[in-house]
Amino acid sequence: MANHKSSLKRIRQAEKRRLENRYWAKTARNAVRRVRKMTDKAEATEAYNKVSALLQRLGRKNIISKNKASNLCSGLALHINKLA
């Protein structure tokens, strides 16, 4: 077990961040799945704008990597463009 107050605090902070990062990463995955299931182009476009903003924000905060965020946005955009 840690002996210093600062290391105990670091452990608490790391656990809190880990849980928050897990929550946001899972939320993003579910949002991407939801957009991929959509068949209505107008509805999908509206949802894409929100999901894209979420992914880019998570990329900036290093919850997911910037490249992964960009790749997901790109894939979703391709999906939406294929919709009739």
Sequence and secondary structure as in RCSB ss.txt:
>XXXX:A:sequence
MANHKSSLKRIRQAEKRRLENRYWAKTARNAVRRVRKMTDKAEATEAYNKVSALLQRLGRKNIISKNKASNLCSG
LALHINKLA
>XXXX:A:secstr
   SHHHHHHHHHHHHHHHHHHHHHHHHHHHHHHHHH   HHHHHHHHHHHHHHHHHHHHTTSS HHHHHHHHHH
HHHHHHH  
